[in-house]
Amino acid sequence: MRSLIIGGGKIGYYLARVLLEKGYTISVIEKDKEACQKFANDLSIPVIRGDGTSISVLEAAGVEDVDSVIAVTGRDEDNLVACQLAKRLYQVKKTIAKVNNPKNVATLKKLGVDIVVSSTENITGQLEREVDSGKIKELLPLGGKAAVFEIVLDDSFKLGGIPLMDLEIPQNVNIISIIRGENELIIPRGMTTLAPGDKLMILANNKDKNDILKTLRIE
């Protein structure tokens, strides 16, 4: 997967590191010379110094070959223009823009940006998710209202051997898969049982995710 990040501030730098660790091929556009040097020196990735709203700069960064453009500059209008150019001129499959003003979220979506992330809303949501970070971990947000979560059953889990059909799993929670040991993947059925050490992947609404913790008696 190839991604172009526009904006080399703290968010862009952290995002690049995370995506590199996940196996993405990353390139970056940034105006500031020192920020460009930091990316090049620390991450050893292609960095284009320039304006991400410039067609020539986008082309120099290889925008026509990327799967996604992620605009995280400090200016909402720049993030919008960069995403629009990527989508309309180069048919980039997915565009993602950070907005600093939450009031701009609806506008950017109407103007064609695939995913709009509000800094304010994201921080608030992250604080809420971190409350239970030791018990349940968000893996993949889905539209802001639901997500795929991970739960690891530790040695204190006491319901081993009881079939899932007898655990009264909440209707608003779906256990997608179970990973047992090093590499055993289990697709759960009614007679499937859980054991300490199991890693559960679940799908749930954000507001309902803790219901499964109560069912599994995880405190």
C-alpha positions, 0 to 999 in steps of 0.5 A, spaced: 500 500 500 502 506 497 500 513 501 502 520 500 502 524 506 501 532 506 504 535 512 510 534 516 508 536 522 508 532 529 501 528 526 505 527 519 511 524 522 507 520 527 503 517 522 508 516 517 512 512 522 506 508 524 504 506 517 511 504 515 511 499 521 505 496 518 508 495 511 506 501 507 510 505 502 510 512 504 512 519 501 511 526 504 510 533 502 512 538 507 514 546 506 519 546 512 526 545 510 528 542 517 522 538 517 523 535 511 530 533 513 528 530 519 523 525 515 529 523 511 534 522 516 529 519 521 525 515 516 529 514 510 523 515 506 522 520 500 520 527 502 518 533 497 519 540 499 514 544 497 506 546 497 501 540 497 496 544 493 501 545 487 500 540 481 507 540 480 509 538 487 504 532 487 507 529 481 514 530 483 511 526 489 508 520 485 501 522 487 499 518 480 501 512 483 499 512 490 493 508 493 491 514 498 493 521 500 493 523 507 493 531 508 494 533 515 497 540 514 495 546 519 490 549 514 483 546 512 483 549 506 490 546 504 488 539 506 481 540 502 485 542 495 490 537 496 485 532 496 481 534 491 486 535 486 488 528 488 481 525 487 479 529 481 486 529 477 489 523 479 483 518 481 487 517 487 482 511 491 482 514 498 483 521 500 483 523 508 484 530 511 485 533 518 480 539 519 482 543 525 475 546 525 470 541 527 465 546 523 468 544 517 467 536 517 461 536 513 463 541 508 469 537 506 465 531 506 460 534 501 466 537 497 469 529 496 474 528 501 473 520 503 475 521 510 475 527 514 478 527 521 477 532 526 482 534 531 478 536 536 473 530 536 479 525 535 482 527 541 475 527 545 474 520 542 481 518 544 480 520 551 474 516 552 477 510 549 483 510 553 479 509 559 478 502 558 485 501 554 487 496 559 481 491 557 479 493 550 483 496 544 480 499 538 483 496 532 479 499 526 474 505 527 468 505 522 465 511 521 466 514 528 460 510 531 463 503 531 469 499 531 473 493 531 476 492 538 481 487 541 480 483 547 485 479 550 483 474 556 488 473 561 489 468 566 484 471 571 478 469 565 474 464 569 469 462 563 473 457 560 470 451 557 463 454 556 460 455 549 459 462 547 451 460 546 451 459 553 454 466 555 449 470 552 453 475 548 450 481 547 446 482 541 450 489 539 456 485 539 459 480 534 465 476 536 469 476 529 475 471 530 479 468 536 486 467 535 489 462 540 496 460 541 501 463 536 497 462 530 491 458 531 485 462 528 478 460 530 472 462 527 467 462 532 460 458 532 455 457 538 459 451 541 466 454 541 469 455 547 474 460 550 480 460 554 485 464 558 490 467 553 485 467 547 485 474 543 478 476 541 476 480 535 470 483 536 465 488 532 461 493 536 458 500 537 463 505 541 457 506 546 456 498 547 463 495 547 464 495 554 457 490 554 462 484 552 467 485 558 461 484 563 459 478 559 466 475 560 466 478 567 473 482 565 474 487 571 
